[in-house]
Each structure stands twice: as structure tokens, then as C-alpha cells.
Amino acid sequence: MKSIIQSLKGTRDFYPEAMAVRNWLYQNIAQVSASFGYQEYDGPFLESIDLYAAKSGEELVKEQSFVFPDRGGDLITLRPELTLSLARMIAQRQRQLVFPLRWWSFGPFWRYERPQKGRTPEFFQWNADLIGVDNPEADAENIALIASFFQRVGLTPDDVVILVNNRRLLDAQLQNAGIPLEQKPAVSRWIDRRDKLSSTDWELYGGEIGLSPSQITAMKSMLGNQNLWQQSEELVRLFAAAGPMGITPYLRYDPGIVRGLDYYTGTVFEAQESRGDIRRAILGGGRYDNLVADVGGDPLPGIGFAMGDVVISLILESKNLVPANVGAYPAPVLVTVFDQQRLPASIILAAALRQAGINTNLYPEIAKLPKQFKYADRLGIRLAAVIGPDEEAQGLVTIKNLSDGTQVTLPTGQAPAAIQQMLAR
């Protein structure tokens, strides 16, 4: 048997039913983003690795990025995230843009990771950023966009939770524990992996990165203090703003949320499933106040998040929240072709129906009518139009309802209006 060339491991084939779910997700994202005044944009799929090397952290650059030399020998990468591209784009036109700005995007990204449930090397991602405002109320509004999306697709606070922390609060705790600033990235990664390791392995890992037993004890105490947020003015104001925005039921303080990227400076957050077997974050984000300056622009604060399509799709499908009609065949009408002589009449009818705004499939070859009806039935097409010799001689068309077998014969000029009425029932 002839072997079929397989797709690359971790890549995804979007057959029509999968593409329909992706488009449905995109449409909900687009609508909720627009409701908050966010404008759609996008950046290049290829970037210089130098863009990420200084600010994203070693793990993203050295372990998770697809990096390769171009023909000139410069190292480039398939984009693993979009925030740094956004910062570069803003820096390039900073004098022309109107601030504060709200931008969103949905497109493909790549990370060099082992394929597993909830994670693939190739994925689509929603990015939404509020640039030019530096206050906790702006942080709350960016998070409110997430909560509004959850509400829109039917996810309740019983289904998902948005966990919030603050990097400045964390820095103060590290300082109190005598942990030097240069250890901050390693300690942040250590905290981030707490739920991924056993308690013993996690503490051993803490010792490996240079923490003393007393420092590990201090960090464990911090991670168990659910009231620590009250020591952060930023978090106090964020939670106060969340009330009038109606998103408090979705929010919870979690001292263990640190986020892995090195450029976060204040509020950090991620969303997770409240109950279920998916252990990966749905999305993550935070405040970054130095990025635009770091890529050459003037200092400009920002807050934003990114949500991949893989985990959210798994959760929505597991809870039966993807509408049943997503992926329905787009043309509800089939114009059949009775024979070669009647082909021109069928073409004219199909064109007239499309002109009237009715999505219409014209059968592409000569075949027996039962075969054409079976084809329509398998695709979920509701109506079939037939112009046979008798109909053509009298300027008529027969419209057959494929679900119940009923049919009506009428002048071809009346077909568009009649079909629209039948489809509306």
C-alpha cells in the first residue's frame, strides 16, 4: 500500500469542522475585543531572535523558540509570542499613535515543545494590550476583557478562575527574605514550578538555585499567605475596581502566580480551569512598563495578556459550550443538474440565488438525481432545486425539502423569495 506523507509532529490539520471551531472562537474574540474599544492588528511571523534574547528570558529563547539562520547568517525565529513585536511596532510609530491605545490580535505562533494534552508546538493565540496607562484600574479593565469573553462563551466563575498577583509585591518579599535581585529570575521560575514538582523535589530545586533553608521557609510562608495582597496598594485598587466592573466572582489572589517572562513589572495574572482535568493555564499576562523603551522607544507603560486556542478549545468542548451548529455546511441549497441540456438553466438559477444572498451549491457534474440528493443529505443541505425537462419547458423549478420529502413547484423568478421563506422556518 502506498504510504501517505505525514504532517510534522505537533502541527495541526484544520479540516472544515476544526476550522469552524477556530473561526467561531475568533468571532467571539473579535466581538468582545471590539466591545472594549480594542483595534485589531498583527505583526510578522518571523522576527530576529535578538528581539527576544534580552527581555523574554532564557527558557523562551534557548529552549522554546524555533531558531534558524537565514541565508545571510542572521538568526531568526518563528514568533513564540507577540508582546515584543508590539513594543517594537509602537516604538517605530510612537509619535503618530494616539494613546492610550487598545490593540488585539489573533494569529499563529510556534514554540519548540513536546506535544501533549493542551500544548502543541503550533498554536493560535489571542493577544490584547492596553498601552499608555499606568494604574491598577487599567489592569482591572484588561482583566475585565477576559472575564467578558468567558461570560460570552458560557464559562462561569464555577468553571474558570483568574488568579492575580503583583511582581512588586513579590520583589518586596524576596528582599525581606534576603534574596538578592540577581536571583529573582531563577526564584520566579522556581515558584512557577511549585505545582509541577513534588514538595521534596521542589525544595531540593530551591537549594540548587542557591536558596538557604531559611529562605525556602520564608518563601513557603509567603505562598501560604492568602491575605498578602492587602500589603500591595496596586492589588487593593485592582480588586476595588473589579467590583463595579462586575468581574469579582472570576478573580482570586494567588501569591504563587509569578509568570515566567522576565519583562513583567507589576500586576501578573493567569486563568485556569476551576474544576476538571486540564492542568494548564488558559491564558496569562501582566504589566510591563519598560518594554517600549527597551526596544528603542520612549518609556511607555502597558498591560496585556495572551490566550492560546488549544486549552480554551479543550475546555469549551468538554463543557459542551461550542454551539452544535458550528461547522454546519455553509450552503443550505443544492441546485441539481438534471442532464447536460438543462445545465445552463441550473447555472442561471444558482447565480440568481447567490445574487439574492442565498449560499448555493451547484452540483458540479452530470449524475442521477438520487446520487445528488444523497450528496446533499450527507452535507446537511436542507433544500434541493430541480429543473427537469417539464420544469424547463414551463419556466418552473421544483424545490424539494430533503428532511421531510415535501416539495413545491413554482416559477423560477419566485424561487429566491420562496427559498428564503422556507429556510427561515
C-alpha positions, 0 to 999 in steps of 0.5 A: 500500500502506498504510504501517505506523507505525514504532517510534522509532529505537533502541527495541526490539520484544520479540516472544515469542522476544526476550522469552524471551531477556530473561526467561531472562537475568533468571532467571539474574540473579535466581538468582545475585543471590539466591545472594549474599544480594542483595534485589531492588528498583527505583526510578522511571523518571523522576527530576529531572535535578538528581539527576544534574547534580552527581555523574554528570558532564557527558557523562551529563547534557548529552549522554546523558540524555533531558531534558524539562520537565514541565508545571510547568517542572521538568526531568526525565529518563528514568533513564540509570542507577540508582546515584543513585536508590539513594543517594537511596532509602537516604538517605530510609530510612537509619535503618530499613535494616539494613546492610550491605545487598545490593540488585539490580535489573533494569529499563529505562533510556534514554540519548540515543545513536546506535544501533549494534552493542551500544548502543541508546538503550533498554536493560535493565540489571542493577544490584547494590550492596553498601552499608555496607562499606568494604574491598577484600574487599567489592569482591572479593565484588561482583566475585565476583557477576559472575564467578558469573553468567558461570560460570552462563551458560557464559562462561569466563575464555577468553571474558570478562575483568574488568579492575580498577583503583583511582581512588586509585591513579590520583589518586596518579599524576596528582599525581606527574605534576603534574596538578592535581585540577581536571583529573582529570575531563577526564584520566579521560575522556581515558584512557577514550578511549585505545582509541577514538582513534588514538595521534596523535589521542589525544595531540593530545586530551591537549594540548587538555585542557591536558596538557604533553608531559611529562605525556602521557609520564608518563601513557603510562608509567603505562598501560604499567605492568602491575605498578602495582597492587602500589603500591595496598594496596586492589588487593593485598587485592582480588586476595588475596581473589579467590583463595579466592573462586575468581574469579582466572582472570576478573580482570586489572589494567588501569591504563587502566580509569578509568570515566567517572562522576565519583562513583567513589572507589576500586576501578573495574572493567569486563568485556569480551569476551576474544576476538571482535568486540564492542568494548564493555564488558559491564558496569562499576562501582566504589566510591563512598563519598560518594554517600549523603551527597551526596544528603542522607544520612549518609556511607555507603560502597558498591560496585556495578556495572551490566550492560546486556542488549544486549552480554551478549545479543550475546555469549551468542548468538554463543557459542551459550550461550542454551539452544535451548529458550528461547522454546519455546511455553509450552503443550505441549497443544492441546485441539481443538474438534471442532464447536460441540456438543462445545465445552463438553466441550473447555472442561471438559477444558482447565480440568481440565488447567490445574487439574492444572498442565498449560499448555493451549491451547484452540483458540479457534474452530470449524475442521477438525481438520487446520487445528488440528493444523497450528496446533499443529505450527507452535507446537511443541505436542507433544500434541493432545486430541480429543473427537469425537462417539464420544469424547463419547458414551463419556466418552473423549478421544483424545490424539494425539502430533503428532511421531510420529502415535501416539495413545491413547484413554482416559477423560477423568478419566485424561487429566491423569495420562496427559498428564503421563506422556507429556510427561515422556518 
